[in-house]
Each structure stands twice: as C-alpha cells, then as structure tokens.
Amino acid sequence: MRPGIITCLVTFVLGGVLSMLQLWFGLLPTPFFVKAMVTLSIVFVVTLGVTLVRREFLEDQKLRQSGYID
C-alpha cells in the first residue's frame, strides 16, 4: 500500500507545482500542459483506486483469518 500512497502524493504535488509554474511563468504551450495535467490526473485516479481496492482486500482477508467474517 505504501508505493500507492507515495505515487498518489508525488502525482498530486507534481500537478500542483506544474499548475503554479504554468500560471506564473507560462513555461509550456497550452496543449502540452493540458495533456500533462490530464495524464497526471488519470495516473492519480487509477493509482488511488488500485490502492484502495487492495487495502480493502487485505483488511477483508485479515478479518476472515481472525474469524470475524465467515
């Protein structure tokens, strides 16, 4: 679960930094900036989804082994 959290955090921070740089300095052409932000958003959402599903699966498995769930 830790790699998923780190990946989500890095993509979120990278998106924020890239947005601020674009806002203040206009470093990238607009189409490239939009594509980069969409790509970062997709990576963030997919990673977050996989991390949450994996965490739920591991918790469910632990509860089954402990006898709390049949």
Backbone as a printed PyTorch tensor [residue, N CA C, xyz], in Angstrom:
tensor([[[  0.8230,  -1.1930,   0.0000],
         [  0.0000,   0.0000,   0.0000],
         [  0.8650,   1.2540,   0.0000]],

        [[  2.0240,   1.1730,   0.5900],
         [  2.8850,   2.3480,   0.6750],
         [  3.3070,   2.8840,  -0.6950]],

        [[  3.6560,   2.0300,  -1.6820],
         [  4.0090,   2.5900,  -3.0040],
         [  2.8440,   3.3360,  -3.6480]],

        [[  1.6170,   2.8660,  -3.4400],
         [  0.4530,   3.5530,  -3.9920],
         [  0.2680,   4.9270,  -3.3800]],

        [[  0.4550,   5.0160,  -2.0760],
         [  0.3210,   6.3040,  -1.3930],
         [  1.4020,   7.2620,  -1.8610]],

        [[  2.6150,   6.7800,  -1.9850],
         [  3.7300,   7.6330,  -2.4280],
         [  3.4900,   8.1020,  -3.8650]],

        [[  3.0210,   7.1990,  -4.7250],
         [  2.7460,   7.5680,  -6.1150],
         [  1.6440,   8.6210,  -6.1990]],

        [[  0.5810,   8.4460,  -5.4180],
         [ -0.5030,   9.4410,  -5.4070],
         [  0.0040,  10.7850,  -4.9060]],

        [[  0.7920,  10.7680,  -3.8630],
         [  1.3150,  12.0190,  -3.3130],
         [  2.2180,  12.7290,  -4.3190]],

        [[  3.0810,  11.9760,  -4.9730],
         [  4.0030,  12.5680,  -5.9470],
         [  3.2360,  13.1520,  -7.1360]],

        [[  2.2500,  12.4230,  -7.6540],
         [  1.4990,  12.9520,  -8.8010],
         [  0.6860,  14.1770,  -8.4070]],

        [[  0.1350,  14.1850,  -7.1950],
         [ -0.6310,  15.3370,  -6.7330],
         [  0.2610,  16.5700,  -6.5960]],

        [[  1.4200,  16.4060,  -5.9810],
         [  2.3470,  17.5290,  -5.7930],
         [  2.8860,  17.9940,  -7.1430]],

        [[  3.2260,  17.0550,  -8.0080],
         [  3.7350,  17.4120,  -9.3300],
         [  2.6910,  18.2030, -10.1280]],

        [[  1.4310,  17.7980, -10.0310],
         [  0.3640,  18.5360, -10.7040],
         [  0.2180,  19.9460, -10.1510]],

        [[  0.3180,  20.0870,  -8.8310],
         [  0.2350,  21.4160,  -8.2210],
         [  1.3830,  22.3100,  -8.6230]],

        [[  2.5940,  21.7670,  -8.6010],
         [  3.7780,  22.5510,  -8.9850],
         [  3.7070,  22.9370, -10.4620]],

        [[  3.3110,  21.9840, -11.2940],
         [  3.2060,  22.2720, -12.7230],
         [  2.1480,  23.3430, -12.9890]],

        [[  1.0420,  23.2900, -12.2620],
         [ -0.0090,  24.3080, -12.4280],
         [  0.4810,  25.6860, -12.0110]],

        [[  1.1810,  25.7580, -10.8940],
         [  1.6900,  27.0610, -10.4420],
         [  2.7340,  27.6160, -11.4000]],

        [[  3.6110,  26.7580, -11.9110],
         [  4.6100,  27.2210, -12.8770],
         [  3.9370,  27.7270, -14.1520]],

        [[  2.9180,  27.0150, -14.5920],
         [  2.2020,  27.4360, -15.7960],
         [  1.4610,  28.7470, -15.5570]],

        [[  0.8860,  28.8960, -14.3820],
         [  0.1390,  30.1090, -14.0580],
         [  1.0560,  31.3300, -14.0140]],

        [[  2.1910,  31.1850, -13.3730],
         [  3.0700,  32.3360, -13.1680],
         [  4.0410,  32.5930, -14.3150]],

        [[  4.5280,  31.5310, -14.9420],
         [  5.5790,  31.7210, -15.9350],
         [  5.2060,  31.2790, -17.3520]],

        [[  4.1620,  30.4960, -17.5200],
         [  3.7590,  30.0420, -18.8510],
         [  4.8490,  29.2720, -19.5590]],

        [[  5.4450,  28.3090, -18.8700],
         [  6.5800,  27.5820, -19.4240],
         [  6.2130,  26.6440, -20.5760]],

        [[  5.0190,  26.0870, -20.5360],
         [  4.6300,  25.0820, -21.5210],
         [  3.5490,  25.6240, -22.4510]],

        [[  3.5320,  25.1610, -23.6850],
         [  2.4060,  25.5040, -24.5620],
         [  1.1120,  24.9060, -23.9780]],

        [[  0.0120,  25.5850, -24.1830],
         [ -1.2520,  25.1750, -23.5740],
         [ -1.6590,  23.7380, -23.9030]],

        [[ -1.5890,  23.2790, -25.1570],
         [ -1.9890,  21.8810, -25.4200],
         [ -1.1410,  20.8640, -24.6500]],

        [[  0.1580,  21.1240, -24.5560],
         [  1.0330,  20.2050, -23.8300],
         [  0.7140,  20.2200, -22.3350]],

        [[  0.4350,  21.3880, -21.8010],
         [  0.0870,  21.4940, -20.3870],
         [ -1.1960,  20.7270, -20.0830]],

        [[ -2.1950,  20.8890, -20.9360],
         [ -3.4700,  20.1920, -20.7230],
         [ -3.2650,  18.6840, -20.7940]],

        [[ -2.4930,  18.2250, -21.7690],
         [ -2.2220,  16.7880, -21.8870],
         [ -1.4710,  16.2670, -20.6660]],

        [[ -0.5130,  17.0280, -20.1740],
         [  0.2440,  16.6050, -18.9960],
         [ -0.6600,  16.5350, -17.7720]],

        [[ -1.5470,  17.5120, -17.6090],
         [ -2.4350,  17.5160, -16.4440],
         [ -3.4630,  16.3820, -16.5220]],

        [[ -3.9770,  16.1160, -17.7140],
         [ -4.9200,  15.0050, -17.8690],
         [ -4.2270,  13.6810, -17.5710]],

        [[ -3.0070,  13.5250, -18.0610],
         [ -2.2510,  12.3030, -17.7970],
         [ -1.9750,  12.1390, -16.3080]],

        [[ -1.5460,  13.2070, -15.6360],
         [ -1.3100,  13.1310, -14.1960],
         [ -2.5970,  12.8060, -13.4400]],

        [[ -3.6970,  13.3680, -13.8760],
         [ -4.9850,  13.0940, -13.2240],
         [ -5.3810,  11.6320, -13.3780]],

        [[ -5.2140,  11.0850, -14.5600],
         [ -5.5530,   9.6830, -14.7950],
         [ -4.6630,   8.7690, -13.9650]],

        [[ -3.3650,   9.0480, -13.9400],
         [ -2.4480,   8.2390, -13.1320],
         [ -2.8380,   8.3150, -11.6610]],

        [[ -3.1860,   9.5020, -11.1820],
         [ -3.5760,   9.6730,  -9.7850],
         [ -4.8260,   8.8600,  -9.4600]],

        [[ -5.8530,   8.9790, -10.2840],
         [ -7.1280,   8.3040, -10.0060],
         [ -6.9760,   6.7850, -10.0790]],

        [[ -6.2710,   6.2850, -11.0810],
         [ -6.0830,   4.8370, -11.2100],
         [ -5.2630,   4.2960, -10.0400]],

        [[ -4.1990,   4.9810,  -9.6790],
         [ -3.3710,   4.5370,  -8.5560],
         [ -4.1550,   4.5650,  -7.2540]],

        [[ -4.9260,   5.6110,  -7.0410],
         [ -5.7430,   5.7020,  -5.8340],
         [ -6.7650,   4.5700,  -5.7860]],

        [[ -7.4120,   4.2940,  -6.9030],
         [ -8.3900,   3.2100,  -6.9550],
         [ -7.7720,   1.8540,  -6.6480]],

        [[ -6.6440,   1.5660,  -7.2740],
         [ -5.9700,   0.2830,  -7.0310],
         [ -5.5260,   0.1780,  -5.5780]],

        [[ -5.0100,   1.2630,  -5.0260],
         [ -4.5590,   1.2520,  -3.6330],
         [ -5.7150,   1.0020,  -2.6810]],

        [[ -6.8470,   1.6580,  -2.8980],
         [ -7.9960,   1.4710,  -2.0200],
         [ -8.5810,   0.0710,  -2.1360]],

        [[ -8.6860,  -0.4560,  -3.3350],
         [ -9.2070,  -1.8160,  -3.5200],
         [ -8.2810,  -2.8260,  -2.8710]],

        [[ -6.9910,  -2.6420,  -3.0250],
         [ -6.0230,  -3.5630,  -2.4150],
         [ -6.1130,  -3.5090,  -0.8960]],

        [[ -6.2480,  -2.3090,  -0.3450],
         [ -6.3560,  -2.1750,   1.1050],
         [ -7.6100,  -2.8670,   1.6300]],

        [[ -8.7380,  -2.6880,   0.9360],
         [ -9.9780,  -3.3530,   1.3440],
         [ -9.8300,  -4.8640,   1.2780]],

        [[ -9.1950,  -5.3660,   0.2300],
         [ -8.9920,  -6.8040,   0.0900],
         [ -8.1440,  -7.3480,   1.2270]],

        [[ -7.0550,  -6.6600,   1.5640],
         [ -6.1810,  -7.1310,   2.6380],
         [ -6.8790,  -7.0730,   3.9890]],

        [[ -7.6700,  -6.0290,   4.2450],
         [ -8.4180,  -5.9490,   5.5050],
         [ -9.4570,  -7.0530,   5.5920]],

        [[-10.1560,  -7.3170,   4.4900],
         [-11.1530,  -8.3760,   4.4590],
         [-10.5050,  -9.7390,   4.7070]],

        [[ -9.3580,  -9.9440,   4.0970],
         [ -8.6330, -11.1970,   4.2710],
         [ -8.1900, -11.3760,   5.7330]],

        [[ -7.7260, -10.2990,   6.3410],
         [ -7.2990, -10.3620,   7.7320],
         [ -8.4820, -10.6640,   8.6560]],

        [[ -9.6230, -10.0390,   8.3750],
         [-10.8190, -10.2960,   9.1940],
         [-11.3120, -11.7320,   9.0320]],

        [[-11.2170, -12.2720,   7.8370],
         [-11.6140, -13.6630,   7.6150],
         [-10.6900, -14.6160,   8.3760]],

        [[ -9.3970, -14.3390,   8.3690],
         [ -8.4590, -15.1970,   9.0840],
         [ -8.6470, -15.1090,  10.5940]],

        [[ -9.0780, -13.9480,  11.0800],
         [ -9.2990, -13.7790,  12.5070],
         [-10.6330, -14.3630,  12.9570]],

        [[-11.5040, -14.6940,  12.0230],
         [-12.7810, -15.2970,  12.3550],
         [-13.9040, -14.3100,  12.5540]],

        [[-13.7010, -13.0480,  12.2410],
         [-14.7530, -12.0550,  12.3910],
         [-15.7560, -12.0820,  11.2370]],

        [[-15.3180, -12.5560,  10.0690],
         [-16.1850, -12.6750,   8.8970],
         [-16.1790, -14.1290,   8.4600]],

        [[-17.3570, -14.6460,   8.1170],
         [-17.4350, -16.0420,   7.6620],
         [-16.9920, -16.1780,   6.2350]]])
